[in-house]
């Protein structure tokens, strides 16, 4: 539970853990939205995955993200690009 009274679901914690594992497996030193997106896509019961599946095969998105993340142009999230929530 947070200070604002919001409860984090078990799926939320699972997605965060999966995103971290994906980042580590890829050899990345950060966990970014791309890792979160891949983690969500791995969970077939997640609402975003189900909604996307109505329009496109989630595997196509996974393949595209993975291809980009393994390309020479991918640099991840450079430090200082985005302020932390606590900095706002």
DSSP file (Angstrom, degrees, kcal/mol; ACC not computed):
  #  RESIDUE AA STRUCTURE BP1 BP2  ACC     N-H-->O    O-->H-N    N-H-->O    O-->H-N    TCO  KAPPA ALPHA  PHI   PSI    X-CA   Y-CA   Z-CA
    1    1 A X              0   0    0      0, 0.0     6,-0.2     0, 0.0     2,-0.1   0.000 360.0 360.0 360.0 146.0    0.0    0.0    0.0
    2    2 A X    >   -     0   0    0      4,-2.2     3,-1.6     1,-0.1     0, 0.0  -0.457 360.0 -98.5-100.4 175.8    1.2    3.5   -0.7
    3    3 A X  T 3  S+     0   0    0      1,-0.3    -1,-0.1    -2,-0.1     0, 0.0   0.793 123.2  57.6 -62.6 -28.0    0.9    6.8    1.3
    4    4 A X  T 3  S-     0   0    0      2,-0.1    -1,-0.3     1,-0.0     3,-0.1   0.432 120.5-107.2 -84.8   1.6   -2.0    7.7   -0.9
    5    5 A X  S <  S+     0   0    0     -3,-1.6     2,-0.3     1,-0.3    -2,-0.1   0.564  71.7 142.8  85.6   8.1   -3.9    4.6    0.0
    6    6 A X        -     0   0    0      1,-0.0    -4,-2.2     2,-0.0     2,-0.5  -0.627  42.9-140.1 -81.8 140.7   -3.5    2.9   -3.4
    7    7 A X        -     0   0    0     -2,-0.3     2,-0.5    -6,-0.2    -1,-0.0  -0.875   6.7-139.3-102.7 131.7   -2.9   -0.8   -3.3
    8    8 A X        -     0   0    0     -2,-0.5     2,-0.0     1,-0.0    -2,-0.0  -0.789  24.1-134.6 -88.4 126.8   -0.4   -2.4   -5.6
    9    9 A X     >  -     0   0    0     -2,-0.5     4,-1.9     1,-0.1     5,-0.2  -0.305  19.7-111.3 -77.7 161.0   -1.7   -5.7   -7.0
   10   10 A X  H  > S+     0   0    0      1,-0.2     4,-2.4     2,-0.2     5,-0.1   0.869 120.6  56.4 -57.9 -35.9    0.3   -8.9   -7.3
   11   11 A X  H  > S+     0   0    0      2,-0.2     4,-2.8     1,-0.2    -1,-0.2   0.898 103.4  54.4 -63.9 -39.3    0.2   -8.5  -11.1
   12   12 A X  H  > S+     0   0    0      1,-0.2     4,-2.2     2,-0.2    -1,-0.2   0.946 111.2  44.1 -57.4 -50.2    1.9   -5.1  -10.7
   13   13 A X  H  X S+     0   0    0     -4,-1.9     4,-2.3     1,-0.2    -1,-0.2   0.881 112.8  52.3 -64.1 -38.4    4.7   -6.6   -8.7
   14   14 A X  H  X S+     0   0    0     -4,-2.4     4,-2.6     2,-0.2    -2,-0.2   0.925 109.1  49.7 -63.6 -44.5    5.0   -9.5  -11.1
   15   15 A X  H  X S+     0   0    0     -4,-2.8     4,-2.7     2,-0.2    -2,-0.2   0.910 110.6  49.9 -62.0 -43.2    5.3   -7.1  -14.1
   16   16 A X  H  X S+     0   0    0     -4,-2.2     4,-2.1     2,-0.2    -1,-0.2   0.923 112.5  47.1 -62.2 -43.4    8.0   -5.0  -12.3
   17   17 A X  H  X S+     0   0    0     -4,-2.3     4,-2.2     2,-0.2    -2,-0.2   0.897 112.8  48.9 -64.3 -40.4   10.0   -8.1  -11.5
   18   18 A X  H  X S+     0   0    0     -4,-2.6     4,-2.6     2,-0.2    -2,-0.2   0.901 109.5  52.4 -66.3 -40.6    9.6   -9.4  -15.1
   19   19 A X  H  X S+     0   0    0     -4,-2.7     4,-2.3     1,-0.2    -2,-0.2   0.905 110.0  48.8 -61.8 -41.5   10.7   -6.1  -16.5
   20   20 A X  H  X S+     0   0    0     -4,-2.1     4,-2.5     2,-0.2    -1,-0.2   0.914 111.2  49.8 -63.6 -42.8   13.8   -6.1  -14.3
   21   21 A X  H  X S+     0   0    0     -4,-2.2     4,-2.7     2,-0.2    -2,-0.2   0.896 110.0  51.1 -63.5 -40.2   14.6   -9.7  -15.4
   22   22 A X  H  X S+     0   0    0     -4,-2.6     4,-2.1     2,-0.2     6,-0.2   0.936 110.5  48.9 -61.9 -46.6   14.2   -8.7  -19.1
   23   23 A X  H  <>S+     0   0    0     -4,-2.3     5,-2.7     1,-0.2     4,-0.4   0.922 113.2  46.7 -60.2 -44.9   16.6   -5.8  -18.6
   24   24 A X  H ><5S+     0   0    0     -4,-2.5     3,-1.3     1,-0.2    -1,-0.2   0.918 110.5  52.5 -63.8 -43.2   19.2   -8.0  -16.9
   25   25 A X  H 3<5S+     0   0    0     -4,-2.7    -1,-0.2     1,-0.3    -2,-0.2   0.859 109.8  49.4 -60.8 -35.6   18.8  -10.7  -19.6
   26   26 A X  T 3<5S-     0   0    0     -4,-2.1    -1,-0.3    -5,-0.2    -2,-0.2   0.508 117.0-115.5 -81.9  -4.1   19.4   -8.1  -22.3
   27   27 A X  T < 5 +     0   0    0     -3,-1.3    -3,-0.2    -4,-0.4     2,-0.2   0.700  63.8 150.5  79.0  18.5   22.5   -6.8  -20.4
   28   28 A X      < -     0   0    0     -5,-2.7    -1,-0.2    -6,-0.2    -2,-0.1  -0.535  44.9-148.9 -86.0 152.5   21.0   -3.4  -19.8
   29   29 A X  S    S+     0   0    0     -2,-0.2     2,-0.3     2,-0.0    -1,-0.1   0.258  79.0  49.6-101.7  10.1   21.8   -1.3  -16.7
   30   30 A X  S    S-     0   0    0     -7,-0.1     2,-0.5   -10,-0.0    -2,-0.1  -0.941  71.4-133.0-140.6 161.5   18.4    0.3  -16.5
   31   31 A X        +     0   0    0     -2,-0.3     2,-0.2    -8,-0.1   -11,-0.1  -0.979  39.0 171.5-116.3 115.7   14.7   -0.7  -16.5
   32   32 A X    >>  -     0   0    0     -2,-0.5     4,-2.0   -13,-0.2     3,-0.6  -0.535  51.1 -86.7-116.6-177.8   12.8    1.5  -18.8
   33   33 A X  H 3> S+     0   0    0      1,-0.3     4,-2.8     2,-0.2     5,-0.2   0.813 123.9  61.5 -60.4 -30.3    9.3    1.7  -20.3
   34   34 A X  H 3> S+     0   0    0      2,-0.2     4,-2.0     1,-0.2    -1,-0.3   0.884 105.6  46.3 -64.6 -37.1   10.4   -0.7  -23.1
   35   35 A X  H <> S+     0   0    0     -3,-0.6     4,-2.3     2,-0.2    -2,-0.2   0.890 112.6  50.1 -70.9 -39.4   11.2   -3.4  -20.5
   36   36 A X  H  X S+     0   0    0     -4,-2.0     4,-2.6     2,-0.2    -2,-0.2   0.918 109.9  51.0 -62.4 -42.6    7.8   -2.7  -18.8
   37   37 A X  H  X S+     0   0    0     -4,-2.8     4,-2.5     1,-0.2    -2,-0.2   0.925 110.4  48.2 -62.5 -44.6    6.0   -3.0  -22.1
   38   38 A X  H  X S+     0   0    0     -4,-2.0     4,-1.3     1,-0.2    -1,-0.2   0.895 111.4  51.4 -62.0 -39.2    7.7   -6.3  -22.9
   39   39 A X  H  X S+     0   0    0     -4,-2.3     4,-0.6     2,-0.2     3,-0.2   0.905 110.1  48.4 -64.9 -41.7    6.8   -7.6  -19.4
   40   40 A X  H >< S+     0   0    0     -4,-2.6     3,-1.3     1,-0.2     6,-0.3   0.917 108.3  54.6 -63.9 -42.7    3.2   -6.6  -19.9
   41   41 A X  H 3< S+     0   0    0     -4,-2.5    -1,-0.2     1,-0.3    -2,-0.2   0.779 101.3  59.5 -63.8 -25.8    3.1   -8.3  -23.3
   42   42 A X  H 3< S+     0   0    0     -4,-1.3     2,-1.0    -3,-0.2    -1,-0.3   0.705  91.2  77.3 -73.7 -18.8    4.3  -11.5  -21.7
   43   43 A X    X<  -     0   0    0     -3,-1.3     3,-1.8    -4,-0.6     6,-0.3  -0.779  62.8-172.4 -96.1  97.5    1.3  -11.6  -19.4
   44   44 A X  T 3  S+     0   0    0     -2,-1.0    -1,-0.2     1,-0.3    -2,-0.1   0.700  83.9  55.8 -64.1 -19.5   -1.6  -12.8  -21.7
   45   45 A X  T 3  S+     0   0    0     -3,-0.1    -1,-0.3     4,-0.1     2,-0.1   0.530  80.7 111.2 -90.6  -6.4   -4.1  -12.1  -19.0
   46   46 A X  S <> S-     0   0    0     -3,-1.8     4,-2.3    -6,-0.3     5,-0.2  -0.456  73.7-128.6 -69.0 138.6   -3.1   -8.4  -18.6
   47   47 A X  H  > S+     0   0    0      1,-0.2     4,-2.6     2,-0.2     5,-0.2   0.898 107.0  52.4 -57.3 -44.8   -5.8   -6.0  -19.9
   48   48 A X  H  > S+     0   0    0      1,-0.2     4,-2.5     2,-0.2    -1,-0.2   0.904 109.8  49.6 -60.2 -38.3   -3.4   -4.0  -22.1
   49   49 A X  H  > S+     0   0    0     -6,-0.3     4,-2.2     2,-0.2    -1,-0.2   0.910 111.6  48.4 -65.1 -41.7   -2.2   -7.3  -23.8
   50   50 A X  H  X S+     0   0    0     -4,-2.3     4,-0.8     2,-0.2    -2,-0.2   0.905 112.2  48.9 -64.6 -41.4   -5.8   -8.4  -24.3
   51   51 A X  H >< S+     0   0    0     -4,-2.6     3,-0.7     1,-0.2     4,-0.4   0.917 113.1  46.7 -65.6 -42.9   -6.7   -5.0  -25.8
   52   52 A X  H >X S+     0   0    0     -4,-2.5     4,-3.0     1,-0.2     3,-2.0   0.882 103.7  63.0 -64.6 -37.8   -3.7   -5.0  -28.2
   53   53 A X  H 3< S+     0   0    0     -4,-2.2    -1,-0.2     1,-0.3    -2,-0.2   0.738  94.1  62.7 -61.7 -22.1   -4.4   -8.6  -29.2
   54   54 A X  T << S+     0   0    0     -4,-0.8    -1,-0.3    -3,-0.7    -2,-0.2   0.719 117.8  27.4 -72.6 -19.4   -7.7   -7.3  -30.6
   55   55 A X  T <4 S+     0   0    0     -3,-2.0     2,-0.3     1,-0.4    -2,-0.2   0.741 132.6   0.6-110.6 -35.1   -5.8   -5.2  -33.1
   56   56 A X  S  < S-     0   0    0     -4,-3.0     2,-0.4     0, 0.0    -1,-0.4  -0.988  81.0 -89.3-155.9 152.5   -2.4   -6.9  -33.6
   57   57 A X    >>  -     0   0    0     -2,-0.3     3,-1.7     1,-0.2     4,-1.1  -0.547  32.8-139.7 -67.6 121.5   -0.6  -10.0  -32.5
   58   58 A X  H 3> S+     0   0    0     -2,-0.4     4,-2.6     1,-0.3     5,-0.2   0.816 101.4  64.3 -52.9 -31.2    1.3   -9.1  -29.3
   59   59 A X  H 3> S+     0   0    0      1,-0.2     4,-2.9     2,-0.2    -1,-0.3   0.843  96.4  56.7 -62.4 -32.5    4.2  -11.2  -30.5
   60   60 A X  H <> S+     0   0    0     -3,-1.7     4,-2.1     2,-0.2    -1,-0.2   0.899 109.1  45.7 -64.6 -39.6    4.6   -8.8  -33.5
   61   61 A X  H  X S+     0   0    0     -4,-1.1     4,-2.9     2,-0.2     5,-0.2   0.931 112.8  50.2 -68.1 -45.1    5.0   -5.9  -31.0
   62   62 A X  H  X S+     0   0    0     -4,-2.6     4,-2.6     1,-0.2     5,-0.2   0.926 111.3  49.0 -57.1 -46.3    7.4   -8.0  -28.9
   63   63 A X  H  X S+     0   0    0     -4,-2.9     4,-2.3     1,-0.2    -1,-0.2   0.909 112.7  47.8 -61.6 -42.9    9.5   -8.8  -32.0
   64   64 A X  H  X S+     0   0    0     -4,-2.1     4,-2.3     2,-0.2    -2,-0.2   0.924 113.3  46.8 -65.0 -45.4    9.6   -5.2  -33.1
   65   65 A X  H  X S+     0   0    0     -4,-2.9     4,-2.7     1,-0.2    -2,-0.2   0.931 113.5  48.7 -61.5 -45.6   10.6   -3.9  -29.6
   66   66 A X  H  X S+     0   0    0     -4,-2.6     4,-1.2    -5,-0.2    -2,-0.2   0.898 110.0  51.8 -63.1 -41.0   13.3   -6.6  -29.3
   67   67 A X  H  < S+     0   0    0     -4,-2.3     3,-0.5    -5,-0.2     4,-0.4   0.936 112.9  45.0 -60.7 -46.8   14.7   -5.8  -32.7
   68   68 A X  H >< S+     0   0    0     -4,-2.3     3,-1.3     1,-0.2     6,-0.4   0.901 110.6  53.9 -63.9 -41.3   14.9   -2.1  -31.9
   69   69 A X  H 3< S+     0   0    0     -4,-2.7    -1,-0.2     1,-0.3    -2,-0.2   0.696 111.0  46.7 -70.2 -18.3   16.5   -2.8  -28.5
   70   70 A X  T 3< S+     0   0    0     -4,-1.2    -1,-0.3    -3,-0.5    -2,-0.2   0.399  93.3 105.3 -99.6   1.0   19.2   -4.9  -30.1
   71   71 A X  S X  S-     0   0    0     -3,-1.3     3,-0.9    -4,-0.4    -3,-0.0  -0.380  82.0-116.7 -80.8 160.9   20.0   -2.4  -32.8
   72   72 A X  T 3  S+     0   0    0      1,-0.2    -1,-0.1    -2,-0.1    -4,-0.1   0.761 113.4  60.0 -66.1 -25.4   23.0   -0.2  -32.9
   73   73 A X  T 3  S+     0   0    0     -5,-0.1     2,-0.3     2,-0.0    -1,-0.2   0.697  80.6 101.8 -77.6 -19.2   20.8    2.9  -32.6
   74   74 A X    <   +     0   0    0     -3,-0.9    -5,-0.0    -6,-0.4    -6,-0.0  -0.493  34.6 161.6 -71.5 127.7   19.3    1.8  -29.3
   75   75 A X        -     0   0    0      1,-0.3    -1,-0.2    -2,-0.3     2,-0.1   0.349  36.9-138.7-124.9   2.6   20.8    3.6  -26.4
   76   76 A X        -     0   0    0      1,-0.1     2,-0.8     2,-0.1    -1,-0.3  -0.398  58.0 -28.5  72.1-153.1   18.2    3.1  -23.7
   77   77 A X        -     0   0    0     -2,-0.1    -1,-0.1     4,-0.0     3,-0.1  -0.845  67.2-142.2-103.7 100.3   17.3    6.0  -21.4
   78   78 A X    >   -     0   0    0     -2,-0.8     3,-1.8     1,-0.1     4,-0.3  -0.296  33.3 -94.5 -59.6 143.7   20.3    8.3  -21.1
   79   79 A X  T 3  S+     0   0    0      1,-0.3    -1,-0.1     2,-0.1     0, 0.0  -0.304 109.3  22.2 -59.7 140.2   20.7    9.7  -17.6
   80   80 A X  T 3  S+     0   0    0      2,-0.3    -1,-0.3    -3,-0.1     3,-0.1   0.391  87.0 113.8  85.6  -3.4   19.1   13.1  -17.1
   81   81 A X  S <  S+     0   0    0     -3,-1.8     2,-0.4     1,-0.2    -2,-0.1   0.921  83.3  23.7 -65.0 -43.4   16.6   12.7  -20.0
   82   82 A X  S    S-     0   0    0     -4,-0.3    -2,-0.3    -5,-0.0    -1,-0.2  -0.971  84.9-118.4-127.1 137.2   13.6   12.6  -17.9
   83   83 A X        -     0   0    0     -2,-0.4     2,-0.1    -3,-0.1     5,-0.1  -0.436  32.9-112.6 -70.7 146.8   13.1   14.1  -14.4
   84   84 A X    >>  -     0   0    0      1,-0.1     3,-1.7    -2,-0.1     4,-0.7  -0.433  28.3-111.5 -70.5 153.8   12.2   11.6  -11.6
   85   85 A X  G >4 S+     0   0    0      1,-0.3     3,-1.1     2,-0.2    -1,-0.1   0.866 120.3  57.3 -55.0 -37.2    8.7   12.0  -10.2
   86   86 A X  G 34 S+     0   0    0      1,-0.2    -1,-0.3     2,-0.1    -3,-0.0   0.708 101.7  57.3 -69.4 -17.9   10.3   13.2   -6.9
   87   87 A X  G <4        0   0    0     -3,-1.7    -1,-0.2     1,-0.2    -2,-0.2   0.618 360.0 360.0 -84.8 -13.8   12.0   16.0   -8.9
   88   88 A X    <<        0   0    0     -3,-1.1    -1,-0.2    -4,-0.7    -2,-0.1   0.478 360.0 360.0 -79.0 360.0    8.8   17.4  -10.3
